[in-house]
Amino acid sequence: MSFFKKLRETISAKTEAVTNKFKEGLSKTRDVFVEQMDNLFSTRKKIDEEFYEELEEILIGADVGVNTVMKLIEDLRGEVKKRKIESPSELQPILSEMLIGLLKGDENTGLKMADEGLTVILFVGVNGVGKTTTIGKLAHKLKSEGKKVMLAAGDTFRAGAIEQLEEWGRRAGVDVIKQQAGSDPAAVMFDALQAAKSRGVDVLLCDTAGRLQNKVNLMEELNKIYRVIRREVPEAPHEVLLVLDATTGQNALMQAKLFDEKSGLTGLVLTKLDGTAKGGIVIAIRQELKLPVKFVGLGEKMDDLQQFDSDQFVHALFSKWIGADAERVES
């Protein structure tokens, strides 16, 4: 069975609504990245050095990451040699399959939940990446799955952060534990943990400050929050999720490396993928950090935060190739 046929069958088993979310959310990347790929694969009649160089440029331009691209090109060269491939069109499914392999890894992209009692999820990231919005959307998602959710307003320094989280709590229909602006974030977490346990909450989603201009203080605050959570719920936090703005490209990768050193990240959330033509940053981040991408933001609506799915991601990008392959098979 061809790779594209297998991918079609995998996608057909998933909900059409989710498939459409990925297609719509990745339209900018598809329009630029895949159009360039199409042009390369259709105009080049043979696989030579110029073909590889152009493919390399397209992949780097989509923010796939230089190290990842070099390895990808090397693997493609090996496949071409091994299978004696001469036509660029024969490389399309091989390239797509390799991209899925780079995205997948071994990790489960689902949230790690407590076996019983309270699950605590800590969100970190710099200001402006969509952290508070992500928390609100995830609260909505978890509540719609029947879980009792609470939010902790731990970003006590950014002007309007507490009010913003309160607004999301109102929209999602969940309680928000807060203190006054400028309060000690660890004290807010302590209050939130006590409230969550006494009210029988299933999931506590914790917002934190994101002032990277004062890295030392920020990281000390995060460590203090971490210690308070561990003291109150020894096996928590169950997830430490870094929220990154996909439109910032390689800058997001630098942020991720810094936070991973200090916070012990368990996963990533990539927001604003619908606003960039450089969706390849998902592959770069996944490869460089070896951390699972847990969720992606594919739009402005409440339900546009989707659990990451590598099959859906590649299918959304290369749906044109997949359609063409289906036509060839049928004819």
Buried (B, 14 or more C-beta within 10 A) or exposed (E): EEBBBEBBEBBEEBEEEBBEBBBBBBBBBBEBBBEBBBEBBEEBEEBEEEBBEBBBEBBBBBBBBEEBBEBBBEBBEEBBEEEEBEEBBBBBBBBBBBBBEBBBBEBEBEBEBBEEBBBBBBBBBBBEBBBBBBBBBBBBBBBEEEBBBBBBBBBBBBEEBBEBBBBBBEEBEBBBBBBEBEBBBBBBBBBBBEBBBEEEBBBBBBBBBBBBEEEEEBBEBBEBBBEBBEEBBEEBBBBBBBBBBBBBBBEBBEBBEBBBEBBEBBBBBBBBBBBBBBBBBBBBBBBBBEBBBBBBBBBEEBBBBBBBBBBBBBBBBBBEBBEBBBEEEEE
